Amino acid sequence: MIIDELEKKLRPPEMELPPYPPKVITLASGEKMVVREAKREETGVLLGTIHPLMGVPKDYYDIVAARMFSEILGWYRYRVANEFVIVGAIDGVIAGIVTSRCVDENIGMSLHTLTIKRGLRIGAQLFAAKMEHHLEYIGEKEVWIVAESPIGFKRWMIEYELESAEDRYPEIRHELGGVPTYVLTRELYDAVRDQKVTGTRPVDPQVLATADRLKVPEEYPQIPGFKREK
């Protein structure tokens, strides 16, 4: 009983977040990627997917993977307020993961985007899904964003034509640190939504069922010769 009471004190207050409705995206390869919200009981397969990339310095996979590993573990342990995780899966195999959280009912805090299967703009698709959840389903007014790699800066800051937050919030920095905070407002999102947010709903039940049980990738293009131990 004492442990239970202490645990309650350790957990941050939580907003009640609406669910993210799953969708399916047909990739340039013709493959169908189911995009859905991850569940806490899937933490093991998520961490198992991320872990091999923590030793890959190319394209800053190491820092992004290490931070995402921590974020998902914090989410699992109820140590991060208002966090959600969205996953993209092809035939159940995880192709990409994004993490994010809500500061309050008006402000979203974008955390990380990790692409496993490269060359199909999966990271861009999942980032857009994350923004869709913040601004359309949760109903926030803006999302704060930073980048840790040149690819991320090009994909988010440049392609979305994000606003710098320095003039609006000179005293505030994104909680991840790094470059000055950029902001995706609802107005900026609406201007690019038709280009960035793809996928169809509702998802055919048979297609959706392919993502019922998430699986760790057997191959990583970022790690030549990688073989997962069985």
N, C-alpha and C positions, 0 to 999 in steps of 0.2 A: 504494500500500500504506500509506503514511504517512497519507494522507487517510482511508482506511478505518479505521485504528486510532484516529485522532482522533475520527472520527464515532461509533465505538463508545463512547468515553468521554463524548460529549455526550448520548447517549441515556439516559433514565432506565430503571431496571429495570422490567420489565413482568410483571404477573400474567397467567397464562393464564386468560382469561375465557371462560365458556361462551357460545355464540351465543344471540342472542335469537330465538326462533321467530316467524316472521311471523304476522300475524293480519289479519283484515279487519273493519272497523267500518262498519256501515250508518248513515250520518248522518241527521239529521232531514230533510234535503233529499231523501233517498232515494239519494244518491250513495254509492258504496262507496269507502272509503279503506283502502288497503293500508298497514299499519304494519310496518315492517321496519328492521333494522339497516342503516345506510349503510356503504359500502365506501370505503376510502381513495382508490381510483381515481375516485370520484365527487366528490372535493373540489371540482373546478372548477365543477360545476353547483350545488353547495351554496353556495359563495362567491358565485357569480353571482346566486343567489336572494337572499342576505342583503344584498349590497352596496347596492342602492337604498334600503334602509330605514335606512341609517346616517345619512341626512340628515333623518329624520322625528322631530321632537321630541315629537309627540303620543303620549300613553300610554307615553312613555319608550322608544319603538322605537329611538331613536338609540343609547342606551347599551347596550341589550340586543343590538342588531345588531352594534355595534362589538365588544363583548366576545365574542359568539359567533363572529364572523369570526376573531378572534384564537385562540379555542379550537380551531376546526376547522383553522386553519392550523398551530397547534402540534401537533395530532393528526397531520396529514399529514406534518409534518416530524419526527415522533417526539421532540417536546420536552415532552410532557405524559404523565405516567405513568397508565396504566390508564384511558384515556378511551374512551368509546363514544358514538356518535351514532345516534339513531333518527329516522327520517323518516316522515312520513305523506304519501301521494301519491294523488291522484284522477286516474285515467286517465293516470298517469305524471307529472302536474304536481305539483310540491311544494306541499303545503298547510300544512305546519308542520314544524319541526325542534326536537329537544331534544338537549342535550349533558349529559354527566355523567361522573364518573370514580370509581374506587375508591381510597380511602386505603389500605385493607388488606382482609383477608378479612372484617372485621366492620363496617367503616364506609364508607358511600358518601357522596360529595360532589356534591350536585346543583348543576349549573352554570346553564344557561339554557334557557328555553322561548320559542320564537318562532312566532307564528301568522301565516300569510300570509292564508289565507281565513278571514274573520271571521264571527261570528254563528252558528256551528255547534258551539261548544265544542271545537274541534279542539285548542286549546292544553291544555285540561283533559284531553282524551282522551290526548294524547301525554305529558303529565306523569305521568298514571296508568300509562302503559306503561313509562315510565322507572322509576317506583317498583316496578312489577312485576318488571322486570329485576333491579334491585338486590336485592330481598328474596326473590323466588321462584327466579329462575334462577341468579343469582350466589350467593345465600344469605347475604347480609349481615344483620347484626342491626339496623342502623338507618341512616337517611340524614339528613345534615345539610343544611338548607335555609335560604336567605334570599330576600328579595324586593326588587326595585328599583322596583316600581310599585304603586299602590293596587290595581290589578286582580290582580296577583300575590299581594299580601298577602291579599286576600279569597279567592282561589282556593285557596291553599295553607295559610296559617296558620289561617284561620278555618274553611274548609270541612272541612279534615282534623283540626281541633282539635289542632294540633301542640303539643308540649311545648317550653317555653323551655329552652335548654341552660344558662342562666346558673347555676342551682343545681348542676347535675351537672358542668359543665365551666367554671367561672368563669375559668379561665386561657386558654381556647381560643375563638377566633372563626373563623367560616367564612372560607375563603381569599379569597372575593370581598369581604370587608368588609361594610359596610352595617349593617342592623339586627342586633341580637343574634341569634345562631344559634338556629334552631328544629330540633327533631328529630322525625322520623317513625320510631317504633319499630315492630317487627313487631306488637305488640299493637294499636297505633293503626291500623296498616294493615289488619289483619284485621277491625277493627270497621267499616271503611268500604269494604272491597274490593268487595263485591257492588254497591255504588252507583257506585263510581268506575271500576273496571276492566271495560271492555266489549270486545266483539269475539269472533270465533269462529276456531277452529283445528280441523283444518287448512284452509288456504285453497285454494279451487278453483284448479287450475293455470292456467286461462284468466284468472281474476281476478288471480292473483299475477303473471302475465306482463305485465299492464298496467303494473306498476311495475319491470319489468326495466331500462328505460331512463328515468332520471329527467329531467324537463324543467323549465326555469325558468318561472315564471309570466309570462304576457303582461300581466296586469293586477294592480294592487295597490289594494285599497280604501283603504289608508292614504295613497295618493298620487294624488289626483284628476288625471285627464288623462295619467297615465303611459303612455308608449309605449316599448316596448323597441326599441332599434336592432337592425337585422338586418344 
